[in-house]
């Protein structure tokens, strides 16, 4: 990791693709200061949130 990234002290993170009308719109990143494995349920919920955000930021 780059030095500036190490300063954030992020240990657990995930990047979720934000899909809109079948196309990749961007990514939604979530980070935690401790090591963390996101559950399948959390991933599904984050994907739903990402999809819901797209029309509002297009």
Secondary structure by P-SEA (a helix, b strand, c coil): ccaaaaaaccccbbbbbbcccccccbbbbbbbccbbbbcaaaaaaaaaaaaaaccccc
